[in-house]
């Protein structure tokens, strides 16, 4: 949940992965509308449906046949190979089909599940004794007892002791009838453990309030103090020596007008007019539109016009609130996302879609709703999770179902941006001290969903403004080492500081290199996974692009909590993702209102050009240290020393890198490239 970090980062608390069955490799069989018993001659084994954490040494015995059970069967729809091919063709800037998108109705007719497919799957599960509780265009949910689930999937179920409590899972790989194999994409829920996603927004004040207290002293200000006139402009007089002489106070939290000027949005005179952006988080803040309008007015921007903002939320269906933090826990993330999209694209239409929880299935349903009803051209997401943890891997059904939605979106001209996380390379070493990390991680890795080859992964930078107006000064990769002021205010502890916060990225061992990265991401990067594993073929590298999101050079966010509106600095790739979505909305306006769709091929087509600032940590730079003085909180002075450009396991260099991708957009040329080239 949002603490003292930027909303862009996604923090997922891993639990043993729910078992999922990915059936895309199963042979296509003749459809049968009758229930088909699972048997040796008709069944196909589903490798991996028995989860790795369900081992004999933690086996607590058989689950009672009468124990209630549920599962979600994701429908494959029609022509999976054709969907993938068309998603690529309409997104590839060198394809004659580029930009020739389908409508939502055409997409459903061509690739959606047929009535015959739905009936065959329904007959199969009901024939086994399960009850269908919900049917959508994408899945069939079933419930019943464990005996019926075992009959349907040809395996018994046992209880297993885990760090998250006792969970049930199949004792061996499950099977499905060959007659429905071609109709089923994946099955989730056979194991009871579930994954939840975390918000990547972090609040400066909340994060520091958790730190160890220190004594109040006379040298440094006891009220919040920052550099008002740009990065590094106010010396932190009275602070002990750090990384450089005369280290400055950290910059005051940035506001929309400064960010627009820094990225030359104002120079390009684009406002996102005609574009539509959707934002997906969990739950919903009842005062969001009111808060966004108040925030805009306070900082010299125009509020939403009547009808320019709308919400899709279903409070009566919200679940897992205690586990996910409820609407209060996601309020900062939602406010950050809405306010940043509106900041960068003040004339774009914004739809907020609140998932019913932070769990994978509810977030997938929210994304599918955007695609099925074509609610937007761009979808901003500032949440995610690790793929590999000590207690299990991500549910393969989640990967399959999400990628299907991303491809369906691509053929309609809808693109998804995702935060790349706030934990550097997401390794256990980074998680040991990082404030926005998943402690369950078992290795350095690229996260989910940002590592999907079908989304735009957004990394973070530390944006250094040259003056109060927002003149672009410099950018380095987002990564902070942190020290605490000693009680006598004479030193920093520890020094050098420990890793605290940093943009996510890395090379995925789960996905091959997509076509658009070829020739841009060098083999020296793509042939080695984040955990050091050497690959035989190039792999997917993240992030794709980056924008401002550091906790040191934070972004000001405002929203109502407990009846009172207030503002504070936030950081994380949770900031960067909606910023990027807003810029893409501006690019849509620049190209005459034509949707960009899945943006990565177009973004990589511009790699190495003036369209981007090539973020390089090795460039001349002499202000790495920043003193963050939050004043007195709870009776004690909170002062910290941060060193920027210190991400864990990642750094920015010339050309593509796994900290900032192809770089950050330079609006002087980025928007113009969409008007004259495509």
C-alpha positions in Angstrom: 0.0 0.0 0.0 1.2 3.5 -0.5 3.5 4.5 2.3 6.3 7.0 1.9 7.0 6.2 -1.7 5.9 7.1 -5.2 2.7 5.5 -6.3 4.4 4.2 -9.4 6.1 1.4 -7.7 4.2 -1.8 -7.2 4.7 -3.7 -4.0 3.2 -7.1 -3.8 3.2 -9.2 -0.7 3.8 -12.7 -2.0 1.9 -15.7 -0.9 2.1 -19.2 -2.2 1.1 -19.0 -5.8 -2.4 -20.2 -6.7 -2.1 -23.1 -9.1 -3.0 -22.3 -12.6 -3.3 -24.4 -15.7 -2.1 -22.9 -19.0 -3.6 -25.0 -21.7 -2.5 -23.2 -24.8 -0.3 -26.1 -25.9 -3.1 -28.7 -25.6 -4.1 -30.3 -28.9 -7.3 -29.1 -30.4 -10.0 -31.7 -30.2 -13.5 -32.0 -31.6 -16.0 -30.1 -29.5 -18.3 -32.1 -27.4 -21.4 -30.6 -25.7 -21.8 -33.4 -23.3 -19.9 -33.8 -20.0 -16.8 -35.8 -20.6 -15.4 -38.0 -17.8 -11.7 -37.6 -17.2 -9.9 -40.9 -18.1 -6.6 -42.2 -19.3 -7.6 -42.0 -23.0 -9.2 -38.6 -23.1 -7.4 -36.6 -20.4 -4.3 -34.4 -20.9 -2.0 -33.8 -18.0 -1.3 -30.2 -17.1 2.3 -29.8 -15.9 2.8 -27.3 -13.1 -0.7 -27.5 -11.8 0.7 -29.2 -8.7 2.5 -26.2 -7.1 6.2 -26.5 -6.1 5.4 -25.5 -2.5 3.0 -28.4 -2.0 5.7 -30.9 -0.9 5.5 -34.2 1.0 7.3 -32.8 4.1 4.6 -30.2 4.7 1.6 -32.4 3.7 -1.1 -32.2 6.4 -3.3 -34.8 4.9 -6.3 -35.1 2.6 -8.8 -32.3 2.4 -12.3 -33.4 3.3 -14.5 -34.2 0.2 -17.2 -31.9 1.7 -14.8 -28.8 1.9 -16.1 -26.0 -0.3 -14.0 -25.3 -3.3 -14.0 -22.7 -6.2 -12.1 -22.2 -9.4 -12.0 -19.8 -12.3 -11.7 -21.2 -15.9 -10.4 -18.7 -18.3 -11.8 -19.1 -21.8 -9.4 -19.3 -24.8 -11.8 -17.8 -27.3 -11.3 -18.2 -31.0 -8.0 -18.2 -32.9 -5.4 -17.5 -30.2 -2.6 -17.5 -32.8 -4.5 -15.1 -35.0 -5.0 -12.8 -32.0 -1.3 -12.6 -31.3 -0.5 -12.1 -35.0 -3.0 -9.3 -35.4 -1.9 -7.6 -32.1 1.6 -7.5 -33.5 0.6 -6.3 -37.0 -1.5 -3.4 -35.9 1.2 -2.3 -33.4 4.2 -2.7 -35.7 5.2 0.7 -37.2 6.7 -1.1 -40.2 3.6 -3.2 -40.9 1.0 -2.3 -43.6 -1.6 -3.1 -40.9 -0.2 -0.5 -38.5 -3.0 1.4 -36.8 -5.8 -0.6 -38.5 -7.6 -1.4 -35.3 -10.8 -3.3 -34.7 -13.8 -2.1 -32.8 -14.7 -3.8 -29.5 -17.6 -5.5 -31.3 -15.4 -6.7 -34.1 -12.8 -8.0 -31.6 -15.4 -10.0 -29.7 -16.8 -11.5 -32.8 -13.5 -12.5 -34.2 -11.6 -13.6 -31.0 -14.2 -13.9 -28.2 -15.4 -17.2 -26.8 -18.3 -18.7 -28.8 -21.6 -20.0 -27.3 -20.5 -23.5 -28.2 -17.2 -23.1 -26.3 -19.0 -21.7 -23.2 -21.6 -24.6 -23.4 -18.9 -27.3 -23.7 -17.0 -26.0 -20.7 -20.2 -25.5 -18.7 -21.4 -29.0 -19.5 -18.0 -30.5 -18.5 -17.9 -28.8 -15.1 -21.6 -29.3 -14.2 -21.3 -32.9 -15.3 -18.6 -33.3 -12.6 -20.9 -31.9 -10.0 -19.7 -28.3 -9.9 -22.0 -25.3 -10.0 -21.4 -22.3 -12.4 -21.6 -19.2 -10.3 -20.6 -16.6 -12.9 -20.0 -16.5 -16.6 -18.4 -13.5 -18.4 -16.9 -13.0 -21.8 -13.6 -14.2 -20.4 -14.1 -16.8 -17.7 -16.5 -19.2 -16.0 -16.4 -19.4 -12.2 -17.4 -22.6 -10.5 -18.0 -23.7 -7.0 -18.9 -26.9 -5.2 -17.2 -29.3 -2.9 -13.7 -30.7 -3.1 -15.0 -34.0 -4.3 -16.5 -32.4 -7.4 -13.3 -30.4 -8.1 -11.3 -33.6 -7.8 -13.6 -35.4 -10.2 -13.4 -32.5 -12.8 -9.7 -32.3 -12.7 -8.6 -35.9 -12.1 -6.7 -35.3 -8.9 -7.2 -35.4 -5.1 -6.5 -32.4 -2.9 -4.4 -32.2 0.3 -3.7 -29.5 2.9 -0.1 -28.2 3.1 1.5 -26.1 5.9 3.0 -22.9 4.6 4.3 -19.6 6.1 1.0 -18.1 5.2 -1.0 -20.8 7.0 -2.5 -24.0 5.8 -3.3 -24.1 2.1 -4.9 -26.7 -0.1 -3.6 -27.8 -3.5 -3.8 -30.8 -6.0 -1.5 -33.7 -5.0 -0.5 -34.1 -8.6 -0.8 -32.3 -11.9 -4.5 -31.9 -12.9 -6.1 -32.9 -16.1 -8.9 -31.7 -18.3 -10.8 -33.5 -21.1 -9.3 -33.2 -24.5 -12.8 -32.2 -25.7 -12.6 -28.8 -24.0 -8.8 -28.2 -24.2 -9.1 -25.8 -27.1 -11.8 -23.8 -25.3 -9.8 -23.3 -22.0 -7.0 -20.8 -21.7 -6.1 -21.3 -18.1 -7.5 -22.4 -14.7 -6.9 -20.5 -11.5 -7.9 -21.3 -7.9 -7.1 -25.0 -7.7 -4.7 -24.1 -4.9 -6.2 -21.8 -2.2 -3.3 -19.4 -1.9 -3.7 -16.2 -3.8 -1.5 -13.4 -4.9 -2.3 -9.8 -4.2 -0.8 -6.7 -5.9 0.6 -3.7 -4.1 0.6 0.0 -4.9 3.9 1.6 -5.8 3.0 5.0 -4.4 5.1 6.1 -1.4 4.6 9.2 0.7 7.7 11.0 2.0 6.1 11.8 5.3 4.6 8.4 6.0 7.8 6.6 5.1 9.9 8.8 7.4 7.4 8.7 10.2 8.2 5.0 10.5 11.9 5.6 11.0 13.7 5.6 14.4 13.3 8.8 16.3 16.1 11.2 16.9 16.7 14.0 19.3 15.8 17.5 18.4 18.8 19.8 18.0 19.4 23.5 17.4 21.2 23.5 14.0 18.7 22.4 11.4 15.2 23.8 10.8 12.4 22.2 12.8 9.8 23.0 10.2 9.8 21.3 6.8 12.5 22.9 4.6 13.3 22.3 0.9 15.0 24.0 -2.1 12.2 26.2 -3.6 14.1 27.4 -6.6 15.2 24.2 -8.2 17.3 21.2 -7.5 20.3 21.9 -5.2 19.6 25.6 -4.8 19.4 25.9 -1.0 22.4 24.8 1.1 21.5 22.7 4.1 23.5 24.9 6.6 24.1 23.1 9.8 24.0 19.6 8.4 27.1 17.4 8.9 29.3 16.6 5.9 28.0 14.0 3.6 28.8 13.0 0.0 29.8 16.5 -1.1 30.5 19.9 0.4 27.6 22.2 1.1 24.9 19.6 0.3 21.5 21.1 -0.4 18.1 20.5 0.9 16.0 18.2 -1.4 13.8 20.1 -3.8 10.3 21.1 -2.8 7.8 18.6 -4.2 7.1 19.2 -7.9 3.8 20.6 -9.1 2.2 20.0 -12.6 3.3 23.3 -14.2 7.0 22.5 -13.3 6.7 18.9 -14.7 5.0 20.1 -17.9 7.8 22.6 -18.5 10.5 20.2 -17.7 9.3 17.7 -20.3 8.4 20.5 -22.8 4.7 19.7 -22.9 3.9 23.4 -22.7 6.4 24.1 -25.5 4.7 21.6 -27.7 1.3 23.1 -26.9 -0.4 19.7 -26.5 -3.1 19.0 -23.9 -4.3 15.5 -24.7 -7.4 16.9 -26.4 -9.4 14.0 -28.0 -7.6 11.3 -26.1 -9.1 9.0 -23.5 -7.2 7.6 -20.5 -8.3 5.0 -18.0 -6.7 4.5 -14.6 -6.9 1.2 -12.8 -6.4 0.8 -9.0 -8.2 -1.0 -6.3 -11.4 0.4 -4.7 -12.2 4.1 -5.0 -12.0 7.4 -3.2 -15.4 9.0 -2.9 -14.0 12.5 -3.1 -11.6 11.9 -6.1 -13.1 14.3 -8.6 -13.6 17.0 -6.0 -10.0 16.6 -4.8 -8.5 16.6 -8.3 -10.3 19.8 -9.1 -9.2 21.4 -5.8 -5.6 20.3 -6.4 -5.7 21.8 -10.0 -7.2 25.1 -8.9 -4.7 25.5 -6.0 -1.8 25.1 -8.4 -3.0 27.3 -11.3 -4.4 24.6 -13.6 -8.0 24.2 -14.8 -10.2 21.6 -13.1 -12.0 18.8 -15.0 -14.8 20.1 -17.2 -18.3 18.7 -16.8 -18.3 15.1 -18.1 -14.5 15.0 -18.6 -14.0 12.7 -15.6 -16.0 9.6 -14.7 -15.7 6.5 -12.5 -16.5 2.8 -12.7 -16.6 1.6 -9.1 -18.8 -1.0 -7.4 -18.5 -0.5 -3.6 -21.1 -3.2 -2.9 -18.7 -5.8 -4.4 -15.5 -4.7 -2.7 -13.7 -7.7 -1.1 -10.4 -8.4 0.8 -10.4 -4.9 2.2 -8.5 -5.8 5.3 -5.8 -7.6 3.3 -5.5 -4.9 0.6 -5.8 -1.8 2.8 -9.3 -0.9 1.6 -10.1 2.4 -0.2 -8.2 4.4 2.4 -5.0 2.4 1.7 -5.3 3.0 -2.0 -6.4 6.7 -1.8 -3.0 8.2 -2.2 -2.3 6.0 -5.3 -5.6 6.9 -6.9 -5.1 10.6 -6.3 -1.6 10.5 -7.6 -2.6 8.7 -10.8 -5.6 10.9 -11.5 -3.8 14.1 -10.8 -0.7 13.2 -12.8 -2.7 12.2 -15.9 -4.7 15.4 -15.7 -1.4 17.4 -15.1 0.2 16.1 -18.3 -3.0 15.9 -20.4 -5.4 18.5 -19.0 -7.9 18.1 -21.8 -7.9 14.3 -22.0 -11.0 12.4 -20.8 -10.2 10.3 -17.7 -12.1 7.2 -16.5 -11.1 5.8 -13.1 -11.9 2.1 -12.9 -11.7 0.7 -9.4 -11.1 -3.1 -9.1 -13.0 -4.8 -6.3 -9.7 -5.8 -4.5 -6.0 -5.8 -5.0 -6.0 -9.5 -6.1 -5.1 -10.6 -9.5 -8.5 -11.8 -10.6 -10.3 -8.6 -9.7 -7.6 -6.4 -11.4 -7.8 -8.6 -14.5 -11.6 -8.1 -14.5 -11.1 -4.3 -14.3 -8.7 -4.4 -17.3 -11.0 -6.6 -19.3 -13.9 -4.1 -18.6 -11.8 -1.3 -20.2 -11.1 -3.4 -23.3 -14.5 -5.0 -23.7 -16.2 -1.6 -23.6 -13.3 0.4 -25.1 -13.4 2.9 -22.3 -10.0 4.4 -23.2 -7.0 4.6 -25.6 -4.4 4.3 -22.8 -4.7 2.5 -19.5 -2.4 3.6 -16.6 -1.5 1.1 -13.9 0.7 1.7 -10.9 0.6 -1.7 -9.2 2.2 -5.1 -9.6 4.0 -8.0 -7.9 7.1 -10.2 -8.1 6.9 -13.3 -10.3 9.1 -15.6 -8.2 9.0 -15.8 -4.4 10.3 -18.0 -1.6 6.8 -19.4 -1.2 6.0 -19.9 -4.8 5.8 -18.5 -8.3 3.1 -16.3 -9.8 -0.1 -18.1 -10.8 0.4 -19.0 -14.5 -3.3 -18.4 -15.1 -2.7 -14.7 -14.2 0.0 -14.4 -16.8 -2.1 -16.1 -19.5 -5.3 -14.2 -18.7 -3.5 -10.8 -18.4 -1.6 -11.3 -21.7 -4.9 -12.2 -23.4 -6.4 -8.9 -22.3 -3.3 -6.9 -23.4 -3.5 -8.5 -26.8 -7.2 -7.8 -27.1 -6.5 -4.3 -26.2 -3.8 -4.0 -28.8 -6.0 -5.0 -31.7 -8.5 -2.3 -30.5 -5.8 0.3 -30.3 -5.6 0.3 -26.5 -2.2 0.5 -24.8 -1.3 -0.3 -21.2 1.4 1.4 -19.1 2.7 -0.3 -15.9 5.0 0.9 -13.1 8.2 -1.1 -13.1 8.4 -1.1 -9.3 10.4 0.7 -6.6 12.8 -2.0 -5.4 15.7 -1.9 -7.9 16.4 -5.3 -9.2 13.9 -6.8 -6.7 16.6 -9.1 -5.2 16.5 -10.3 -1.6 19.4 -7.9 -0.9 17.4 -4.9 -2.2 14.3 -6.0 -0.3 16.3 -6.3 2.9 16.4 -2.5 3.2 14.1 -1.1 0.5 11.0 0.6 1.8 8.7 -0.5 -1.1 9.8 -4.1 -1.7 8.3 -7.5 -1.4 10.1 -9.4 1.3 9.2 -12.7 -0.3 11.4 -12.3 -3.3 13.9 -15.1 -3.9 16.0 -13.6 -6.6 16.7 -10.5 -8.7 13.9 -10.4 -11.3 11.6 -8.5 -13.6 8.2 -8.0 -12.1 4.6 -8.6 -13.3 2.7 -7.3 -15.2 5.4 -4.8 -16.4 7.6 -7.6 -17.8 4.8 -8.7 -20.2 6.0 -8.1 -23.8 2.5 -6.6 -24.4 2.7 -3.6 -22.0 4.8 -0.5 -21.6 7.0 -0.8 -18.5 7.8 2.6 -17.0 10.9 3.1 -14.9 11.8 6.1 -12.8 14.2 9.0 -12.8 15.4 11.6 -10.4 14.4 14.8 -12.2 16.6 17.8 -11.4 14.9 21.1 -12.2 17.1 24.1 -13.2 14.9 26.7 -11.7 11.6 27.3 -9.9 9.6 27.5 -13.1 10.6 23.9 -14.0 13.4 24.3 -16.5 14.9 20.9 -17.4 18.2 20.4 -15.7 19.3 16.8 -15.6 18.0 13.3 -14.9 19.7 10.3 -13.4 18.2 6.9 -12.6 15.9 6.7 -9.7 17.7 5.1 -6.8 18.3 6.4 -3.2 20.7 5.5 -0.4 19.5 6.8 2.9 21.2 7.8 6.2 19.7 9.2 9.4 20.9 12.3 11.2 22.5 11.3 14.5 21.0 12.5 17.8 23.8 15.1 18.3 23.4 16.2 14.6 27.1 15.7 14.0 27.0 12.7 11.7 24.9 10.5 9.4 24.2 6.9 10.3 25.0 4.6 8.5 27.3 6.3 6.1 27.4 5.6 3.3 23.6 5.0 3.5 21.8 1.8 2.7 19.5 1.2 -0.3 16.1 2.6 0.4 14.2 3.3 -2.8 14.8 2.8 -6.5 13.2 2.2 -9.9 12.5 -1.3 -11.0 13.8 -3.1 -14.0 15.8 -6.1 -15.3 15.9 -8.8 -17.9 13.1 -11.4 -17.6 13.9 -15.1 -17.6 10.2 -15.8 -18.3 9.7 -14.1 -21.7 11.7 -14.0 -24.9 12.8 -10.7 -26.4 9.9 -9.1 -28.3 10.4 -8.0 -31.9 10.5 -4.3 -31.1 13.5 -4.6 -28.8 15.7 -6.2 -31.5 18.5 -3.9 -32.6 17.9 -1.6 -29.6 18.6 -3.7 -26.6 22.1 -5.1 -27.0 22.9 -8.8 -26.4 25.2 -7.7 -23.5 21.9 -6.9 -21.7 19.3 -9.2 -23.1 21.3 -12.5 -22.9 21.6 -12.4 -19.1 18.5 -12.6 -16.9 18.3 -10.3 -13.8 19.3 -13.2 -11.5 22.5 -13.8 -13.6 21.2 -16.8 -15.5 22.8 -16.9 -19.0 20.2 -17.3 -21.8 20.5 -19.1 -25.1 18.3 -16.5 -26.8 17.6 -12.8 -26.0 15.1 -12.1 -23.3 12.6 -9.3 -22.6 14.2 -6.4 -20.9 12.5 -3.8 -18.7 11.7 -0.9 -18.4 10.8 0.5 -21.8 10.8 4.2 -20.9 11.2 6.3 -17.7 10.0 9.5 -16.2 10.3 11.5 -12.9 9.3 9.5 -9.8 12.0 9.7 -7.1 11.1 10.1 -3.5 13.8 12.8 -3.1 12.6 14.9 -6.0 9.0 14.1 -5.0 5.7 15.0 -6.6 3.0 16.9 -4.7 -0.3 15.0 -4.4 -3.5 16.1 -2.7 -6.5 14.2 -1.4 -9.1 14.0 1.4 -8.5 11.6 4.3 -10.7 11.5 7.4 -12.7 14.5 6.1 -9.6 16.8 5.6 -7.9 17.7 2.3 -4.1 17.8 2.6 -1.1 17.6 0.3 2.3 15.9 0.5 5.2 14.6 -1.5 5.0 11.2 -3.2 7.4 9.2 -5.2 7.8 5.9 -7.1 7.2 4.6 -10.5 3.6 5.0 -9.5 4.3 8.6 -10.4 6.0 7.7 -13.7 3.3 5.5 -15.1 0.5 8.1 -15.1 2.9 10.7 -16.3 3.7 8.5 -19.3 0.1 7.8 -19.9 -0.6 11.5 -20.0 2.3 12.1 -22.4 0.9 9.4 -24.7 -2.4 11.1 -24.6 -0.6 14.3 -25.8 1.0 12.3 -28.5 -2.4 11.1 -29.7 -3.4 14.7 -30.0 -0.2 15.5 -31.9 -1.0 12.8 -34.5 -4.4 14.1 -35.1 -6.4 12.1 -32.6 -5.4 8.7 -34.0 -4.7 6.2 -31.2 -1.2 4.9 -30.7 -2.4 1.6 -29.3 0.3 -0.6 -27.9 3.0 2.0 -27.8 6.3 0.0 -27.5 7.0 -0.5 -31.2 6.6 3.2 -31.7 8.7 4.1 -28.7 11.5 1.8 -29.7 11.3 3.1 -33.3 12.4 6.4 -31.9 15.2 5.0 -29.7 18.5 6.9 -30.0 16.8 10.0 -31.4 16.2 13.5 -30.0 12.8 12.2 -28.9 14.4 11.1 -25.7 16.7 12.4 -23.0 19.4 9.6 -22.8 19.6 9.3 -19.0 23.2 8.6 -18.1 24.4 8.3 -14.5 28.0 8.7 -15.6 27.4 12.2 -17.1 28.9 15.2 -15.3 26.9 15.6 -12.1 28.0 17.1 -8.7 24.9 17.1 -6.6 24.3 13.5 -5.5 23.5 14.3 -1.9 20.2 15.8 -0.7 19.1 16.6 2.8 15.5 15.8 3.4 14.2 17.9 6.4 10.6 17.0 7.2 10.6 19.1 10.4 9.4 17.8 13.7 7.0 14.8 13.5 5.7 13.3 16.7 8.0 15.5 18.8 11.2 14.6 17.1 13.1 16.1 14.2 13.2 14.0 11.0 16.2 14.7 8.9 17.7 12.3 6.4 20.5 12.3 3.9 19.8 10.8 0.5 22.2 9.9 -2.3 20.6 9.8 -5.7 21.6 7.7 -8.7 22.2 4.7 -6.4 19.6 2.2 -7.5 20.2 -1.4 -6.4 21.6 -3.6 -9.1 20.6 -1.2 -11.9 22.2 1.9 -13.4 21.6 4.2 -16.4 24.2 4.4 -19.2 24.4 5.4 -22.8 21.6 4.0 -24.9 19.2 1.4 -23.6 19.6 0.4 -20.0 17.6 -1.6 -17.4 17.1 1.5 -15.2 15.5 3.9 -17.6 14.9 2.0 -20.9 15.3 4.1 -24.0 15.3 7.3 -21.8 12.8 9.9 -20.8 10.7 11.8 -23.4 11.9 15.2 -24.6 8.7 17.0 -25.6 10.5 19.3 -28.0 10.9 16.4 -30.3 8.8 13.5 -29.0 5.5 15.0 -29.9 6.8 16.4 -33.2 7.9 12.9 -34.2 4.4 11.7 -34.1 3.2 14.4 -36.4 5.8 14.1 -39.2 6.7 10.4 -39.1 3.6 8.4 -38.7 
